[in-house]
Amino acid sequence: MSTPTSATIEDQGVASVDLSTSIGSFRLPAPTMTASGCAAAGAELAPYLDLAALGAVVTKSVLREARSGRATPRMAETPSGMLNSIGLQGPGIDAFLAHDLPVLAEAGARVVVSIAGGDPEEFGELAGRIAGLGPGSPVGAVEVNISCPNVANRGLVFACDPGASRAVLEAVSGAVRASARPDLPVLAKLSPDVTDLVAVALACTEGGATGLTAINTTLGMVVDPVTLRPQLAGVTGGTSGPAIRPIAVRCVWQLTAAQRAGVLPDVPVVGAGGVASGADALQLVAAGACAVQVGTATFADPSAPARVARELEAELARRGVARLADVVGIAHEPGRGTTRGAAR
């Protein structure tokens, strides 16, 4: 049976659900975003969905200079997702500001700009460029990619070390505070490939992060069954798709639990990893995410971010939930679970 849309829900006499959410000063009409790296700067999804109706478009990570990325082959399919070893390919900040961002602005999209760099200074410079665009910019937040697992130098994975993570976030938050938009939300994108996620998250918030994205891909590898050699030219790559959803749910849960215990500041958490349906998104929301990102699913269904929002609304409506905010973190509260309504 097909999932009801917002229109069919209202036709059945069920009040529509308030899906709005906030990440600091960034207001979103819906909690679903694209995920960085799965649709370039985001405009390539425009033929398949209304970019202005999404919560936000998260761009591919932008660097100071143009980068060609890693050698091919750099993608490999798995039974439950895919591996990518793109290597942060991109045109650089100047081309992004001159060409990509104006296209998103013209489409009416709310934008989260993902930034990456080789050292804290580069991250800070990029953040300053983005925040310096001023209040008229479509940019609603900056996502700091300290966790890309497929760059050539694993030493660049700042998110594997609390001290390195804090240094990057200090540079970014300092640049933002000194800009025309000092309240621009700064999201630290975390890696699951650590032994103490909360320690890294705490270092990021101490460095100035005002929100957290959990998670980036996890490091994986595929051996070609014919050649018995690594299938990716870069040997390892980032694993994404349904396989990592339980990891993402676990990470969001841990961060939220740490916040409720007073160990971690109460900053917004954005869930990402293996979201392909409204039910998937609801797991992350129940674990504590105020918004979710949809990435790998767009390769099979470019309209997935919009579809997931409709399905999430239907899931909440079936349970008699009037507002998304009412179920954020509900899995941590015994006795506050919801019951499923009409049968599917």
Kinemage of the C-alpha trace (Angstrom):
@kinemage 1
@onewidth
@group {chain A} dominant
@subgroup {mainchain}
@vectorlist {calphas} color= white
{ca met a 1} P 0.000 0.000 0.000
{ca ser a 2} L 1.327 3.436 -0.868
{ca thr a 3} L 2.152 5.891 1.888
{ca pro a 4} L -0.485 8.628 2.311
{ca thr a 5} L 0.573 12.126 1.312
{ca ser a 6} L -0.252 15.218 3.388
{ca ala a 7} L -3.293 15.799 1.172
{ca thr a 8} L -4.697 12.303 1.672
{ca ile a 9} L -4.139 12.530 5.418
{ca glu a 10} L -6.218 15.711 5.549
{ca asp a 11} L -8.863 14.156 3.293
{ca gln a 12} L -9.227 11.330 5.828
{ca gly a 13} L -10.045 13.872 8.523
{ca val a 14} L -6.682 13.631 10.297
{ca ala a 15} L -5.127 16.981 11.158
{ca ser a 16} L -1.849 17.623 9.415
{ca val a 17} L 1.293 17.412 11.522
{ca asp a 18} L 3.476 20.411 12.336
{ca leu a 19} L 6.837 19.273 10.982
{ca ser a 20} L 8.656 22.545 11.643
{ca thr a 21} L 11.882 22.468 13.619
{ca ser a 22} L 14.796 24.704 14.538
{ca ile a 23} L 18.555 24.456 14.689
{ca gly a 24} L 19.414 27.487 16.760
{ca ser a 25} L 18.422 30.552 14.760
{ca phe a 26} L 17.805 28.410 11.674
{ca arg a 27} L 14.073 27.732 11.189
{ca leu a 28} L 13.051 24.809 8.980
{ca pro a 29} L 9.503 24.104 7.730
{ca ala a 30} L 10.319 20.386 7.575
{ca pro a 31} L 12.954 18.263 9.298
{ca thr a 32} L 14.348 16.574 6.187
{ca met a 33} L 17.495 17.770 4.442
{ca thr a 34} L 19.741 16.362 1.790
{ca ala a 35} L 23.037 14.922 3.020
{ca ser a 36} L 26.365 16.365 1.999
{ca gly a 37} L 28.099 14.736 -0.946
{ca cys a 38} L 25.130 12.973 -2.530
{ca ala a 39} L 23.884 15.652 -4.936
{ca ala a 40} L 26.751 18.088 -5.588
{ca ala a 41} L 25.595 21.522 -4.402
{ca gly a 42} L 21.988 20.299 -4.500
{ca ala a 43} L 20.595 21.892 -7.653
{ca glu a 44} L 20.733 18.611 -9.588
{ca leu a 45} L 17.760 17.404 -7.505
{ca ala a 46} L 15.566 20.306 -8.667
{ca pro a 47} L 13.892 18.301 -11.487
{ca tyr a 48} L 12.667 15.762 -8.934
{ca leu a 49} L 11.512 17.838 -5.967
{ca asp a 50} L 10.883 21.387 -4.788
{ca leu a 51} L 14.108 22.531 -3.180
{ca ala a 52} L 12.248 25.333 -1.400
{ca ala a 53} L 9.949 22.833 0.321
{ca leu a 54} L 12.798 20.851 1.886
{ca gly a 55} L 14.015 21.661 5.351
{ca ala a 56} L 17.373 22.486 3.796
{ca val a 57} L 19.834 21.563 1.084
{ca val a 58} L 23.206 20.505 2.469
{ca thr a 59} L 25.953 21.114 -0.063
{ca lys a 60} L 28.875 18.920 -0.915
{ca ser a 61} L 31.842 19.897 1.237
{ca val a 62} L 33.502 23.048 -0.048
{ca leu a 63} L 37.260 23.591 0.192
{ca arg a 64} L 39.429 26.656 -0.372
{ca glu a 65} L 40.781 25.414 -3.698
{ca ala a 66} L 39.364 23.199 -6.431
{ca arg a 67} L 40.105 19.493 -5.987
{ca ser a 68} L 39.826 16.669 -8.501
{ca gly a 69} L 39.347 13.950 -5.900
{ca arg a 70} L 40.699 10.430 -5.835
{ca ala a 71} L 41.475 8.048 -8.679
{ca thr a 72} L 38.815 5.769 -10.141
{ca pro a 73} L 37.167 3.421 -9.470
{ca arg a 74} L 35.891 5.261 -6.447
{ca met a 75} L 32.439 3.833 -5.806
{ca ala a 76} L 31.384 0.294 -4.956
{ca glu a 77} L 27.938 -1.137 -4.344
{ca thr a 78} L 27.288 -3.324 -1.321
{ca pro a 79} L 24.258 -5.514 -0.486
{ca ser a 80} L 23.068 -2.853 1.978
{ca gly a 81} L 24.379 0.404 0.600
{ca met a 82} L 27.556 1.616 -1.035
{ca leu a 83} L 31.114 2.734 -0.491
{ca asn a 84} L 32.483 5.956 -1.879
{ca ser a 85} L 36.035 7.152 -2.179
{ca ile a 86} L 35.422 10.466 -3.941
{ca gly a 87} L 38.030 12.374 -1.979
{ca leu a 88} L 36.241 15.724 -1.543
{ca gln a 89} L 36.161 16.593 -5.226
{ca gly a 90} L 34.852 20.111 -5.796
{ca pro a 91} L 35.316 23.474 -7.514
{ca gly a 92} L 36.526 25.453 -4.495
{ca ile a 93} L 34.940 28.297 -2.548
{ca asp a 94} L 35.188 30.975 -5.239
{ca ala a 95} L 33.316 28.906 -7.832
{ca phe a 96} L 30.787 27.804 -5.237
{ca leu a 97} L 29.941 31.364 -4.264
{ca ala a 98} L 29.884 32.584 -7.862
{ca his a 99} L 27.836 29.775 -9.410
{ca asp a 100} L 26.353 27.176 -7.065
{ca leu a 101} L 24.974 29.297 -4.230
{ca pro a 102} L 23.125 31.761 -6.539
{ca val a 103} L 21.329 28.822 -8.191
{ca leu a 104} L 20.133 27.570 -4.819
{ca ala a 105} L 19.083 31.083 -3.829
{ca glu a 106} L 17.088 31.431 -7.047
{ca ala a 107} L 15.302 28.169 -6.255
{ca gly a 108} L 14.318 29.456 -2.826
{ca ala a 109} L 16.290 26.770 -0.997
{ca arg a 110} L 17.459 27.067 2.568
{ca val a 111} L 21.117 26.083 2.526
{ca val a 112} L 23.542 24.423 4.904
{ca val a 113} L 27.060 24.840 3.549
{ca ser a 114} L 29.385 21.954 4.356
{ca ile a 115} L 33.022 23.017 4.635
{ca ala a 116} L 36.231 20.979 4.819
{ca gly a 117} L 39.890 21.832 5.056
{ca gly a 118} L 43.407 20.609 5.640
{ca asp a 119} L 43.945 22.606 8.831
{ca pro a 120} L 41.957 24.787 11.272
{ca glu a 121} L 42.998 27.942 9.432
{ca glu a 122} L 41.402 26.777 6.178
{ca phe a 123} L 38.199 25.841 7.994
{ca gly a 124} L 38.141 29.271 9.638
{ca glu a 125} L 38.720 31.077 6.359
{ca leu a 126} L 35.864 29.193 4.684
{ca ala a 127} L 33.509 29.828 7.590
{ca gly a 128} L 34.348 33.515 7.461
{ca arg a 129} L 33.593 33.659 3.743
{ca ile a 130} L 30.223 31.961 4.219
{ca ala a 131} L 29.147 33.888 7.325
{ca gly a 132} L 30.349 37.121 5.748
{ca leu a 133} L 27.664 36.903 3.062
{ca gly a 134} L 25.293 38.631 5.461
{ca pro a 135} L 21.647 38.194 6.500
{ca gly a 136} L 20.361 38.222 2.916
{ca ser a 137} L 22.137 34.966 2.131
{ca pro a 138} L 20.134 31.727 1.781
{ca val a 139} L 22.667 30.057 4.095
{ca gly a 140} L 21.060 29.007 7.353
{ca ala a 141} L 23.946 27.071 8.912
{ca val a 142} L 27.474 25.829 8.385
{ca glu a 143} L 28.250 22.128 8.698
{ca val a 144} L 31.871 21.444 9.581
{ca asn a 145} L 33.063 18.242 7.937
{ca ile a 146} L 35.733 17.110 10.357
{ca ser a 147} L 34.907 13.464 9.692
{ca cys a 148} L 35.337 12.566 6.022
{ca pro a 149} L 36.770 9.006 6.054
{ca asn a 150} L 37.972 8.768 2.464
{ca val a 151} L 40.605 11.476 2.068
{ca ala a 152} L 44.085 10.266 1.133
{ca asn a 153} L 45.572 11.252 4.488
{ca arg a 154} L 43.697 9.660 7.391
{ca gly a 155} L 45.396 12.250 9.586
{ca leu a 156} L 42.907 14.767 8.184
{ca val a 157} L 40.052 13.054 10.006
{ca phe a 158} L 39.964 15.612 12.799
{ca ala a 159} L 36.894 13.966 14.335
{ca cys a 160} L 39.015 11.018 15.478
{ca asp a 161} L 40.750 13.259 18.029
{ca pro a 162} L 39.025 15.552 20.544
{ca gly a 163} L 41.867 18.073 20.563
{ca ala a 164} L 41.995 18.362 16.793
{ca ser a 165} L 38.207 18.630 16.629
{ca arg a 166} L 38.184 21.430 19.168
{ca ala a 167} L 40.870 23.341 17.284
{ca val a 168} L 38.846 23.255 14.071
{ca leu a 169} L 35.637 24.342 15.778
{ca glu a 170} L 37.422 27.154 17.576
{ca ala a 171} L 38.643 28.474 14.232
{ca val a 172} L 35.193 28.162 12.653
{ca ser a 173} L 33.202 29.610 15.533
{ca gly a 174} L 35.680 32.452 15.941
{ca ala a 175} L 35.288 33.394 12.286
{ca val a 176} L 31.500 33.217 12.540
{ca arg a 177} L 31.354 35.361 15.690
{ca ala a 178} L 33.474 38.006 13.964
{ca ser a 179} L 31.220 38.049 10.893
{ca ala a 180} L 28.040 39.810 9.873
{ca arg a 181} L 26.105 36.767 11.145
{ca pro a 182} L 27.498 35.904 14.580
{ca asp a 183} L 24.474 33.706 15.395
{ca leu a 184} L 24.875 31.473 12.323
{ca pro a 185} L 24.555 27.872 13.603
{ca val a 186} L 27.719 25.777 13.403
{ca leu a 187} L 27.171 22.008 13.112
{ca ala a 188} L 30.076 19.642 13.773
{ca lys a 189} L 29.689 16.507 11.650
{ca leu a 190} L 30.878 13.553 13.702
{ca ser a 191} L 32.450 10.258 12.743
{ca pro a 192} L 31.240 6.915 14.127
{ca asp a 193} L 34.804 5.583 13.865
{ca val a 194} L 35.776 6.591 17.401
{ca thr a 195} L 35.803 4.881 20.770
{ca asp a 196} L 34.290 7.826 22.677
{ca leu a 197} L 31.813 9.787 20.591
{ca val a 198} L 30.682 11.917 23.509
{ca ala a 199} L 34.238 13.065 24.242
{ca val a 200} L 34.646 14.280 20.655
{ca ala a 201} L 31.224 15.936 20.720
{ca leu a 202} L 32.088 17.697 23.974
{ca ala a 203} L 35.346 18.959 22.478
{ca cys a 204} L 33.402 20.316 19.506
{ca thr a 205} L 30.901 22.166 21.682
{ca glu a 206} L 33.693 23.527 23.860
{ca gly a 207} L 35.259 24.772 20.645
{ca gly a 208} L 32.071 26.612 19.711
{ca ala a 209} L 29.851 24.144 17.845
{ca thr a 210} L 26.197 25.038 18.384
{ca gly a 211} L 24.900 21.779 16.934
{ca leu a 212} L 25.993 18.268 15.981
{ca thr a 213} L 25.409 16.079 12.926
{ca ala a 214} L 25.566 12.340 13.567
{ca ile a 215} L 26.914 10.666 11.564
{ca asn a 216} L 29.246 10.687 8.597
{ca thr a 217} L 30.008 7.454 6.751
{ca thr a 218} L 32.021 4.720 8.423
{ca leu a 219} L 35.246 3.384 6.942
{ca gly a 220} L 34.861 0.223 4.877
{ca met a 221} L 36.460 -1.826 2.132
{ca val a 222} L 35.373 -4.157 -0.683
{ca val a 223} L 37.526 -6.863 -2.280
{ca asp a 224} L 36.695 -7.550 -5.927
{ca pro a 225} L 35.509 -11.195 -6.134
{ca val a 226} L 37.201 -11.693 -9.522
{ca thr a 227} L 40.570 -9.969 -9.108
{ca leu a 228} L 40.750 -10.459 -5.337
{ca arg a 229} L 42.144 -6.948 -5.124
{ca pro a 230} L 40.622 -3.875 -3.427
{ca gln a 231} L 37.739 -2.726 -5.609
{ca leu a 232} L 38.340 0.950 -4.882
{ca ala a 233} L 41.465 2.653 -6.195
{ca gly a 234} L 41.853 4.288 -2.802
{ca val a 235} L 41.426 0.881 -1.087
{ca thr a 236} L 39.028 2.135 1.602
{ca gly a 237} L 35.958 4.311 1.381
{ca gly a 238} L 32.989 5.599 3.323
{ca thr a 239} L 30.191 3.091 3.887
{ca ser a 240} L 26.688 4.543 3.634
{ca gly a 241} L 23.114 3.372 3.187
{ca pro a 242} L 20.835 1.098 5.245
{ca ala a 243} L 23.788 -0.758 6.770
{ca ile a 244} L 24.791 2.221 8.888
{ca arg a 245} L 21.330 3.283 10.083
{ca pro a 246} L 21.562 1.314 13.375
{ca ile a 247} L 24.946 2.956 13.973
{ca ala a 248} L 23.458 6.399 13.350
{ca val a 249} L 20.550 5.691 15.699
{ca arg a 250} L 22.984 4.512 18.354
{ca cys a 251} L 25.125 7.633 18.002
{ca val a 252} L 22.158 10.008 18.180
{ca trp a 253} L 20.933 8.097 21.224
{ca gln a 254} L 24.335 8.369 22.947
{ca leu a 255} L 24.608 12.095 22.308
{ca thr a 256} L 21.074 12.753 23.547
{ca ala a 257} L 21.574 10.567 26.614
{ca ala a 258} L 24.758 12.491 27.426
{ca gln a 259} L 22.843 15.755 27.104
{ca arg a 260} L 20.078 14.536 29.400
{ca ala a 261} L 22.706 13.434 31.913
{ca gly a 262} L 24.301 16.888 31.862
{ca val a 263} L 27.547 15.577 30.375
{ca leu a 264} L 27.077 17.330 27.036
{ca pro a 265} L 25.539 20.763 26.356
{ca asp a 266} L 21.971 20.686 25.105
{ca val a 267} L 22.607 21.576 21.459
{ca pro a 268} L 20.529 20.406 18.480
{ca val a 269} L 21.415 17.019 17.011
{ca val a 270} L 20.831 16.289 13.323
{ca gly a 271} L 20.570 12.596 12.458
{ca ala a 272} L 22.096 11.157 9.288
{ca gly a 273} L 22.839 7.670 8.064
{ca gly a 274} L 20.766 5.185 6.095
{ca val a 275} L 17.511 7.140 6.071
{ca ala a 276} L 15.340 5.890 3.194
{ca ser a 277} L 11.809 6.150 4.608
{ca gly a 278} L 9.685 8.054 7.074
{ca ala a 279} L 9.950 5.149 9.506
{ca asp a 280} L 13.750 5.361 9.301
{ca ala a 281} L 13.620 9.080 10.010
{ca leu a 282} L 11.294 8.533 12.957
{ca gln a 283} L 13.839 6.230 14.601
{ca leu a 284} L 16.431 9.010 14.575
{ca val a 285} L 13.909 11.582 15.807
{ca ala a 286} L 12.798 9.326 18.654
{ca ala a 287} L 16.453 8.816 19.587
{ca gly a 288} L 16.884 12.590 19.856
{ca ala a 289} L 17.394 14.141 16.403
{ca cys a 290} L 15.495 17.362 15.686
{ca ala a 291} L 16.124 16.943 11.936
{ca val a 292} L 17.392 14.257 9.581
{ca gln a 293} L 19.444 14.090 6.409
{ca val a 294} L 18.723 11.847 3.429
{ca gly a 295} L 21.721 10.911 1.308
{ca thr a 296} L 22.395 7.541 -0.310
{ca ala a 297} L 18.672 6.951 -0.920
{ca thr a 298} L 18.715 9.760 -3.503
{ca phe a 299} L 20.822 7.644 -5.869
{ca ala a 300} L 17.874 5.281 -6.347
{ca asp a 301} L 15.158 7.882 -5.791
{ca pro a 302} L 16.165 11.536 -6.337
{ca ser a 303} L 12.888 12.637 -4.725
{ca ala a 304} L 13.705 10.746 -1.505
{ca pro a 305} L 14.212 13.791 0.783
{ca ala a 306} L 10.709 15.070 -0.032
{ca arg a 307} L 9.163 11.597 0.074
{ca val a 308} L 10.689 10.883 3.484
{ca ala a 309} L 9.098 14.067 4.845
{ca arg a 310} L 5.665 12.977 3.598
{ca glu a 311} L 6.115 9.494 5.018
{ca leu a 312} L 7.301 10.894 8.351
{ca glu a 313} L 4.203 13.081 8.535
{ca ala a 314} L 2.054 10.021 7.845
{ca glu a 315} L 3.847 8.005 10.542
{ca leu a 316} L 3.209 10.757 13.091
{ca ala a 317} L -0.406 11.278 12.013
{ca arg a 318} L -1.129 7.559 12.467
{ca arg a 319} L 0.059 7.888 16.032
{ca gly a 320} L -2.033 10.972 16.730
{ca val a 321} L 1.051 13.178 17.089
{ca ala a 322} L 0.351 16.825 16.299
{ca arg a 323} L 3.922 18.169 16.322
{ca leu a 324} L 7.275 16.699 15.402
{ca ala a 325} L 8.739 18.417 18.468
{ca asp a 326} L 6.581 16.218 20.700
{ca val a 327} L 8.471 13.052 19.748
{ca val a 328} L 12.065 14.333 19.580
{ca gly a 329} L 13.923 12.129 22.066
{ca ile a 330} L 10.787 10.260 23.121
{ca ala a 331} L 12.672 6.936 23.171
{ca his a 332} L 14.491 8.174 26.278
{ca glu a 333} L 11.237 8.653 28.185
{ca pro a 334} L 9.601 5.438 29.482
{ca gly a 335} L 5.852 5.643 29.374
{ca arg a 336} L 5.767 8.257 26.593
{ca gly a 337} L 5.811 5.927 23.605
{ca thr a 338} L 3.168 6.216 20.915
{ca thr a 339} L 0.960 3.500 19.523
{ca arg a 340} L 0.523 2.766 15.848
{ca gly a 341} L -2.838 3.817 14.468
{ca ala a 342} L -4.547 2.402 11.434
{ca ala a 343} L -3.027 -0.687 9.869
{ca arg a 344} L -0.829 -0.125 6.869
